[in-house]
Amino acid sequence: MKVLVTGGTGYIGSHTAVELLNQGHDVIIADNLSNSREEVIDAIIEITGKDLVFENIDLSDADMCEDFFERNSDIDAIIHFAAFKAVGESVEKPLAYYQNNIFSLINILQGMEKYNIRKFVFSSSCTVYGQPDHLPVDENAPIKKAESPYGNTKKIAEDIISDTCNASKLSAIALRYFNPIGSHDSALIGELPLGVPNNLVPFITQTAIGIRKELKVFGDDYNTPDGTAVRDYIHVVDLAQAHVVAVERLEKNPHDQMEIFNLGTGKGSSVLEVIHSFERVSGEKLNWTMAKRRAGDTEQVWADTRYANEELGWKSKRSLDDAMKSAWEWEKKFRANEANEK
């Protein structure tokens, strides 16, 4: 298939582009590079030994999006990652998040309808569950009120996609991620947040390499085995491979409704367990201190993955140690290259 990957120079998008190319699909990446680097394209090509098409485009601009579809009307499927994603920033700039995340989705769906493109995979999030009533959380769990404009854009987007499926021949799958971590084994692509990281693992690796002074662990009084918050951390390569499975499912089994799948490991790990895993695989002693809880943080959440395991035939394979080791190799390689360029 010819697959459009929006936001394909980003963290999960770039890993998904690699897996698509490895499975013999043609890839077009559309990204405005607002939170990524164009050098990622070269890295994807180096990893796979295959070429791809890249377009620097803002999909929230209706005219630019229409022009793109006019020139690329032979696309078979779309995997949509392109979105602003910082929770804290979304609270400060809600209109920017609604405009970017929702307008881009509507523009893409309109282009798909006009040019009869019917296969759509959406990058959603477990944030739609909030603090679940039961653990592990499955796809039938109630959707809670979003705790941030970012989280709300994911919920609104799912509603828009579902309504569009009901009114048209669109076939869609929404993949609700838990916590993606790690990097490709080549260490050529990985998680590179702009500014101070919001996520735990890049903060760990940046602290270990000396960019951050210390890591703060927010809260040691949660109702968890060691008092720190628990999340379901999934290796980004496992996550990327699930997107390939999802788009191929739509090719083989088109339907006129939106399917939803949780993507996680089915196991929760605490913040301290993640820290200890990093120290174990890296041999580095991490400088960390305990701090008070952050407002709005969920105590614990992990996925019930049985539906994805059974229906998609997909299951996460890589361990927490695998992910932490790959994240550290990526951090070291990137900083070494950065130093050489100076």
C-alpha positions as CSV (number, residue, x, y, z in Angstrom):
1,M,0.0,0.0,0.0
2,K,0.9,3.7,-0.3
3,V,0.6,5.0,3.2
4,L,0.6,8.6,4.3
5,V,2.1,9.1,7.8
6,T,1.3,12.5,9.1
7,G,3.7,13.7,11.8
8,G,6.1,11.1,10.4
9,T,9.3,12.8,11.5
10,G,8.1,12.7,15.2
11,Y,8.9,10.0,17.8
12,I,6.2,7.4,17.1
13,G,5.7,8.4,13.5
14,S,9.3,7.9,12.5
15,H,9.4,4.4,14.1
16,T,6.2,3.5,12.3
17,A,7.6,4.7,8.9
18,V,10.5,2.3,9.5
19,E,8.2,-0.6,10.1
20,L,6.0,0.2,7.1
21,L,9.0,0.4,4.8
22,N,10.4,-2.9,6.3
23,Q,7.1,-4.6,5.4
24,G,7.2,-3.4,1.8
25,H,4.8,-0.5,1.9
26,D,5.4,2.9,0.2
27,V,5.5,5.8,2.6
28,I,4.7,9.5,2.3
29,I,5.5,11.6,5.3
30,A,3.8,14.9,5.9
31,D,5.1,17.0,8.7
32,N,5.6,20.7,9.4
33,L,8.7,20.0,11.6
34,S,7.2,22.1,14.5
35,N,8.4,19.5,17.0
36,S,10.9,17.4,15.0
37,R,13.9,17.6,12.7
38,E,14.2,16.9,9.0
39,E,17.3,14.8,9.6
40,V,15.0,12.1,10.8
41,I,14.1,11.4,7.1
42,D,17.8,10.5,6.4
43,A,17.8,8.3,9.4
44,I,14.7,6.4,8.3
45,I,16.2,5.9,4.9
46,E,19.5,4.7,6.4
47,I,17.8,2.2,8.7
48,T,15.6,0.7,6.0
49,G,17.7,1.1,2.9
50,K,14.5,2.4,1.2
51,D,13.4,5.7,-0.1
52,L,10.3,7.7,0.9
53,V,8.5,10.9,0.0
54,F,8.6,13.9,2.4
55,E,6.5,17.0,2.3
56,N,6.9,19.9,4.7
57,I,3.2,20.8,5.2
58,D,0.9,22.2,7.9
59,L,-2.2,20.0,7.6
60,S,-4.2,22.4,9.8
61,D,-4.1,24.8,6.9
62,A,-7.1,23.8,4.7
63,D,-5.6,25.2,1.4
64,M,-2.3,23.4,1.9
65,C,-4.1,20.2,2.8
66,E,-6.3,20.4,-0.2
67,D,-3.3,21.0,-2.5
68,F,-1.5,18.0,-0.9
69,F,-4.5,15.6,-1.6
70,E,-4.8,16.9,-5.2
71,R,-1.2,15.9,-5.8
72,N,-1.4,12.6,-3.8
73,S,-4.9,11.3,-4.5
74,D,-3.6,7.7,-5.0
75,I,-2.9,7.2,-1.3
76,D,-4.3,3.9,0.0
77,A,-4.3,4.6,3.7
78,I,-3.4,7.2,6.3
79,I,-1.9,6.9,9.8
80,H,-2.5,10.2,11.6
81,F,0.1,11.2,14.2
82,A,0.4,14.9,13.5
83,A,-0.7,16.9,16.7
84,F,0.6,19.1,19.4
85,K,1.1,16.8,22.5
86,A,2.4,18.6,25.6
87,V,-0.2,18.4,28.3
88,G,1.1,21.5,30.3
89,E,1.4,23.6,27.2
90,S,-2.2,22.7,26.2
91,V,-3.5,24.1,29.5
92,E,-1.7,27.4,28.7
93,K,-2.6,27.5,25.0
94,P,-5.9,25.7,24.6
95,L,-7.0,27.4,21.4
96,A,-3.7,26.5,19.7
97,Y,-4.2,22.9,20.6
98,Y,-7.8,22.8,19.4
99,Q,-7.0,24.6,16.2
100,N,-4.0,22.4,15.3
101,N,-5.2,19.0,16.4
102,I,-8.9,19.3,15.4
103,F,-8.6,21.3,12.2
104,S,-5.8,19.1,10.8
105,L,-8.0,16.0,11.5
106,I,-11.1,17.6,9.7
107,N,-9.0,18.7,6.8
108,I,-7.6,15.2,6.3
109,L,-11.0,13.5,6.6
110,Q,-12.4,15.9,4.1
111,G,-9.6,15.1,1.7
112,M,-10.1,11.4,2.2
113,E,-13.8,11.7,1.4
114,K,-13.2,13.8,-1.7
115,Y,-10.6,11.4,-3.1
116,N,-12.2,8.2,-1.9
117,I,-9.4,7.2,0.6
118,R,-11.1,4.8,3.0
119,K,-8.5,3.4,5.5
120,F,-7.6,5.5,8.5
121,V,-5.5,4.7,11.6
122,F,-5.7,7.3,14.4
123,S,-3.1,8.0,17.1
124,S,-5.2,8.2,20.3
125,S,-4.3,7.9,24.0
126,C,-5.1,6.2,27.2
127,T,-5.6,9.8,28.6
128,V,-9.2,9.4,27.6
129,Y,-9.7,6.9,30.5
130,G,-8.4,9.3,33.2
131,Q,-8.1,7.4,36.5
132,P,-10.0,4.2,35.6
133,D,-12.5,2.7,38.0
134,H,-11.0,-0.8,37.4
135,L,-7.6,-2.1,36.5
136,P,-6.4,-3.2,34.1
137,V,-8.4,-0.9,31.9
138,D,-10.1,-2.3,28.8
139,E,-11.6,-0.6,25.7
140,N,-15.1,-0.6,27.3
141,A,-14.1,1.5,30.3
142,P,-16.0,4.8,30.6
143,I,-14.4,7.8,29.1
144,K,-13.7,10.4,31.8
145,K,-13.7,14.2,31.6
146,A,-10.4,15.2,30.1
147,E,-7.9,16.7,32.5
148,S,-6.3,18.9,29.8
149,P,-7.1,20.4,26.4
150,Y,-4.6,17.9,24.8
151,G,-6.5,15.0,26.3
152,N,-9.8,16.5,25.2
153,T,-8.6,16.8,21.6
154,K,-8.1,13.0,21.6
155,K,-11.6,12.4,22.8
156,I,-13.1,14.9,20.4
157,A,-11.1,13.4,17.5
158,E,-12.4,9.9,18.3
159,D,-15.9,11.2,18.2
160,I,-15.4,13.0,14.9
161,I,-13.9,9.9,13.3
162,S,-16.6,7.6,14.7
163,D,-19.4,10.0,13.4
164,T,-17.6,10.1,10.0
165,C,-17.5,6.3,9.8
166,N,-21.2,6.2,10.5
167,A,-22.0,8.6,7.7
168,S,-19.6,7.3,5.1
169,K,-17.5,4.4,3.9
170,L,-14.5,5.3,6.0
171,S,-12.9,2.4,7.8
172,A,-11.0,3.5,10.9
173,I,-9.0,2.2,13.8
174,A,-8.2,4.3,16.9
175,L,-5.1,3.0,18.8
176,R,-5.1,4.1,22.4
177,Y,-1.5,4.2,23.5
178,F,-0.3,3.9,27.1
179,N,3.3,5.1,27.6
180,P,5.7,4.7,24.7
181,I,9.4,4.6,25.5
182,G,12.7,3.4,24.1
183,S,14.3,3.8,20.6
184,H,15.1,1.8,17.5
185,D,18.0,-0.6,18.0
186,S,20.1,1.4,15.5
187,A,20.0,4.4,17.9
188,L,19.4,6.5,14.7
189,I,15.9,7.6,15.7
190,G,14.5,8.1,19.2
191,E,12.6,10.5,21.5
192,L,13.9,14.0,21.3
193,P,11.5,16.5,23.0
194,L,12.1,20.2,22.4
195,G,13.0,22.0,25.7
196,V,12.5,20.4,29.1
197,P,11.0,16.8,28.7
198,N,7.5,16.2,29.9
199,N,8.0,12.4,29.9
200,L,9.9,10.3,32.4
201,V,12.3,8.4,30.2
202,P,13.9,11.3,28.3
203,F,14.2,13.2,31.6
204,I,16.0,10.1,33.0
205,T,18.4,9.8,30.0
206,Q,19.1,13.6,29.9
207,T,19.8,13.6,33.7
208,A,22.2,10.7,33.3
209,I,24.1,12.4,30.5
210,G,24.4,15.7,32.4
211,I,21.9,17.9,30.6
212,R,19.5,18.0,33.6
213,K,20.8,18.5,37.1
214,E,18.5,16.0,38.8
215,L,15.3,14.0,38.2
216,K,12.3,14.7,40.5
217,V,10.0,11.8,41.3
218,F,6.6,13.4,41.9
219,G,4.9,11.6,44.8
220,D,5.9,8.7,47.1
221,D,2.6,8.4,48.9
222,Y,0.4,6.8,46.2
223,N,-1.5,3.6,46.9
224,T,1.0,1.5,45.0
225,P,3.6,-1.1,46.0
226,D,6.5,1.5,46.4
227,G,4.4,4.7,46.7
228,T,5.2,6.0,43.3
229,A,2.9,6.3,40.3
230,V,2.4,3.3,38.0
231,R,2.1,3.4,34.2
232,D,2.2,0.8,31.4
233,Y,5.4,1.5,29.5
234,I,5.5,0.0,26.0
235,H,8.5,-0.1,23.7
236,V,8.0,2.2,20.7
237,V,9.0,-0.4,18.2
238,D,6.3,-2.7,19.5
239,L,3.9,0.2,19.2
240,A,5.0,1.0,15.7
241,Q,4.5,-2.6,14.6
242,A,0.9,-2.5,15.8
243,H,0.2,0.4,13.4
244,V,1.4,-1.7,10.5
245,V,-0.9,-4.6,11.7
246,A,-3.8,-2.1,12.0
247,V,-3.4,-0.6,8.5
248,E,-3.1,-4.1,7.0
249,R,-6.3,-5.2,8.9
250,L,-8.2,-2.3,7.2
251,E,-6.9,-3.5,3.8
252,K,-8.1,-7.1,4.4
253,N,-11.2,-6.3,6.4
254,P,-12.8,-2.9,5.6
255,H,-15.7,-1.9,7.8
256,D,-17.9,1.1,8.3
257,Q,-17.3,1.8,11.9
258,M,-14.4,2.8,14.2
259,E,-12.6,0.0,16.0
260,I,-10.6,0.8,19.2
261,F,-7.6,-1.0,20.6
262,N,-5.5,-0.5,23.7
263,L,-1.8,-0.7,23.0
264,G,0.3,-1.5,26.1
265,T,2.2,-4.4,27.7
266,G,-0.6,-5.3,30.2
267,K,1.8,-4.7,33.1
268,G,2.2,-1.6,35.2
269,S,5.7,-0.3,36.3
270,S,6.3,2.3,39.0
271,V,8.5,5.3,38.5
272,L,11.1,3.8,40.8
273,E,11.0,0.5,38.9
274,V,11.8,2.5,35.7
275,I,14.7,4.3,37.4
276,H,16.1,1.0,38.7
277,S,15.8,-0.6,35.3
278,F,17.7,2.3,33.8
279,E,20.5,2.0,36.4
280,R,20.7,-1.7,35.9
281,V,21.0,-1.7,32.1
282,S,23.2,1.5,31.8
283,G,25.5,1.0,34.8
284,E,24.9,4.7,35.6
285,K,23.8,6.0,39.0
286,L,21.0,8.4,38.5
287,N,20.7,11.6,40.5
288,W,17.1,11.7,41.7
289,T,15.1,13.2,44.5
290,M,11.6,12.8,45.8
291,A,9.1,15.6,45.4
292,K,5.4,16.3,46.2
293,R,2.7,14.9,43.9
294,R,1.8,17.0,40.8
295,A,-1.8,18.1,40.4
296,G,-3.7,16.1,37.8
297,D,-1.4,13.1,37.8
298,T,-3.1,9.7,37.6
299,E,-2.2,7.3,40.4
300,Q,-1.9,4.1,38.4
301,V,-3.1,2.8,35.0
302,W,-2.2,-0.1,32.8
303,A,-3.8,-1.8,29.8
304,D,-5.9,-4.8,29.4
305,T,-4.5,-5.8,26.0
306,R,-6.4,-9.0,25.4
307,Y,-8.6,-7.5,22.6
308,A,-5.6,-6.3,20.6
309,N,-3.8,-9.6,21.3
310,E,-6.7,-11.6,20.0
311,E,-8.2,-9.4,17.3
312,L,-5.1,-7.9,15.8
313,G,-2.9,-10.9,16.5
314,W,-0.4,-8.4,18.0
315,K,1.4,-8.5,21.3
316,S,4.2,-6.4,22.8
317,K,7.5,-8.4,22.9
318,R,10.1,-6.1,24.3
319,S,10.8,-5.7,28.1
320,L,11.2,-2.6,30.2
321,D,15.0,-3.3,30.4
322,D,15.1,-3.5,26.5
323,A,13.4,-0.1,26.3
324,M,15.6,1.6,28.8
325,K,18.8,0.2,27.2
326,S,17.7,1.4,23.8
327,A,16.7,4.9,25.1
328,W,20.2,5.2,26.7
329,E,22.0,4.2,23.5
330,W,19.9,6.7,21.6
331,E,20.7,9.5,24.0
332,K,24.5,8.8,24.0
333,K,24.7,8.5,20.2
334,F,22.6,11.7,19.6
335,R,24.7,13.8,22.1
336,A,28.0,12.4,20.6
337,N,26.9,13.4,17.1
338,E,25.7,16.8,18.4
339,A,29.2,17.3,20.0
340,N,31.0,16.3,16.8
341,E,28.9,18.8,14.7
342,K,30.1,21.6,17.0
